[in-house]
Amino acid sequence: MANILDIVRGLSQAAANAYDGYDNMDEKIGLNREEGHPVLDSRLIDGFRVRFAADNLIVTYHGEVLMKEIHPRAQFENEIERKFGDIVKYLKKEYKKVTKETVTLSEIADADIMVQSTSRVRNWVQATKRYKIGGAEDVETLKQPSKDDTEDGIKKFLDLFSDKRPSNDKASKNPDTPEA
């Protein structure tokens, strides 16, 4: 079993090998930028990135879409899920090339998809999906509460600015109103 640092390094290198123009890229990832002629066709911009949170891999996809591709909604959501499947498939293959080991990525939930408009025709989509990294041992979960390690001197200083009134203060709470 590899430790989490080796897995993160391998997945980061696999994702880094996916940039547009990488010389040793043999297979396609499944992104829109791979379709058509690179010079003659109008290519849509899209890509992905990865980030890590404890034993989770978070894949973020960003791309341009046309309004006619968004409707019907179910087909669009299925297309985004397919893109995530292709990205994860690529990451697993590239991870195996880089580290000579395998990694398992199991999805935690459906993709979180946000579409924003640029014009009446063009839009862009930002979608994220979380995966559980298999084989990652001894990783602390993110949902543990933090402990209060504030020093005593800082606590005393912060208590000076509390809403407590001093014992010798005889003024009314609102000086603009007369006392009854």
C-alpha positions in Angstrom: 0.0 0.0 0.0 1.2 3.4 -0.9 0.9 6.3 1.5 -1.3 9.3 0.7 1.6 11.5 -0.3 2.7 9.1 -3.0 -0.9 8.8 -4.3 -1.4 12.6 -4.3 1.9 13.1 -6.2 1.0 10.4 -8.8 -2.5 11.8 -9.4 -1.1 15.3 -9.6 1.4 14.3 -12.2 -1.3 12.4 -14.1 -3.4 15.5 -14.2 -0.4 17.7 -15.2 0.1 15.4 -18.2 -3.4 16.3 -19.5 -2.6 19.8 -20.5 -3.4 20.8 -24.1 -0.3 20.3 -26.2 1.4 17.6 -24.1 3.8 15.9 -26.4 3.4 12.3 -25.1 -0.4 12.2 -25.0 -1.4 9.1 -26.9 -5.1 8.8 -26.0 -7.8 11.3 -25.9 -9.4 12.4 -22.6 -12.9 13.1 -23.9 -12.8 16.8 -23.8 -14.3 19.2 -26.4 -10.9 20.7 -27.2 -9.8 17.4 -28.8 -12.4 17.5 -31.5 -11.8 19.0 -34.9 -8.7 20.5 -36.5 -6.6 22.6 -34.1 -6.0 25.4 -36.5 -8.9 25.5 -39.0 -11.9 24.8 -36.6 -13.2 27.0 -33.9 -12.3 25.1 -30.8 -14.2 25.3 -27.7 -12.2 25.9 -24.5 -12.5 23.3 -21.8 -10.4 21.5 -19.3 -10.2 20.1 -15.8 -8.1 20.3 -12.7 -7.8 18.2 -9.5 -7.4 19.1 -5.9 -7.3 17.1 -2.7 -9.1 17.2 0.6 -8.0 14.6 3.1 -8.7 11.2 1.3 -10.9 12.8 -1.4 -10.1 13.8 -4.9 -12.1 16.8 -6.2 -12.2 17.1 -10.0 -13.3 20.4 -11.4 -14.4 20.7 -15.1 -14.8 24.0 -16.9 -15.9 24.4 -20.5 -17.9 26.4 -23.0 -21.3 25.2 -24.1 -23.9 26.4 -26.5 -27.4 27.1 -25.3 -28.8 24.3 -27.6 -26.5 21.8 -25.8 -27.9 22.6 -22.4 -31.5 21.7 -23.2 -32.8 19.1 -22.6 -31.4 19.2 -19.1 -31.1 15.4 -18.5 -29.0 14.9 -21.6 -26.7 17.7 -20.6 -26.3 16.3 -17.1 -25.5 12.9 -18.5 -22.9 14.5 -20.8 -21.2 16.1 -17.9 -21.2 12.9 -15.9 -19.7 11.1 -19.0 -17.0 13.7 -19.1 -16.1 13.1 -15.5 -16.1 9.3 -16.2 -13.6 9.9 -19.1 -11.5 12.2 -17.0 -11.2 9.6 -14.2 -10.5 6.9 -16.6 -7.7 9.0 -18.1 -6.3 9.8 -14.6 -6.2 6.1 -13.6 -4.4 5.1 -16.8 -1.9 8.0 -16.5 -1.4 7.2 -12.8 -0.5 3.6 -13.7 2.0 4.9 -16.3 3.6 7.3 -13.9 3.8 5.1 -10.7 3.4 1.6 -12.1 0.7 1.0 -9.5 -3.1 1.3 -9.6 -5.5 3.6 -7.8 -9.2 3.3 -7.1 -11.4 6.3 -7.3 -15.0 5.8 -6.2 -17.5 8.6 -6.6 -19.1 10.0 -3.5 -22.0 11.9 -5.1 -23.3 13.2 -8.3 -21.7 16.2 -10.0 -22.4 19.7 -8.8 -23.1 21.6 -12.1 -23.3 25.4 -12.5 -24.0 27.0 -15.9 -23.5 30.8 -16.4 -24.3 32.7 -19.5 -21.9 34.8 -21.6 -24.4 35.7 -24.2 -27.7 34.5 -25.6 -25.9 31.7 -27.4 -22.8 30.9 -25.4 -22.5 29.8 -21.8 -19.9 28.2 -19.7 -20.2 25.3 -17.3 -18.3 24.7 -14.0 -18.8 21.3 -12.5 -17.2 19.6 -9.6 -17.3 16.0 -8.5 -15.8 14.3 -5.4 -14.1 10.9 -5.4 -12.9 8.7 -2.5 -9.3 7.7 -3.0 -8.9 4.0 -2.3 -5.8 2.8 -0.5 -5.3 6.0 1.4 -4.6 5.0 5.0 -4.0 7.0 8.1 -5.7 10.1 6.8 -7.6 12.4 9.2 -11.1 13.2 8.1 -12.1 16.8 7.5 -15.1 16.8 9.9 -13.2 16.7 13.1 -13.8 19.7 15.3 -11.0 22.1 16.0 -9.7 22.5 19.5 -9.5 25.9 21.3 -5.9 26.6 21.8 -6.1 30.3 22.5 -3.6 31.4 25.1 -4.7 32.8 28.4 -3.2 36.3 27.8 -5.2 36.6 24.5 -8.4 35.5 26.3 -7.9 38.2 29.0 -7.2 40.8 26.3 -10.4 39.9 24.4 -12.5 40.0 27.6 -11.6 43.7 27.9 -13.6 44.4 24.8 -16.7 42.5 25.8 -20.2 44.0 26.2 -19.9 43.9 30.0 -20.4 47.2 31.8 -18.1 48.1 34.7 -19.6 47.9 38.2 -19.2 51.7 38.8 -21.1 52.7 35.6 -24.4 54.5 36.7 -25.3 55.9 33.3 -28.4 54.8 31.5 -28.0 52.3 28.7 -29.2 54.9 26.1 -28.0 58.4 27.1 -30.4 60.1 24.6 -33.5 59.0 26.5 -34.4 60.4 30.0 -34.7 58.0 32.9 -38.1 57.3 34.2 
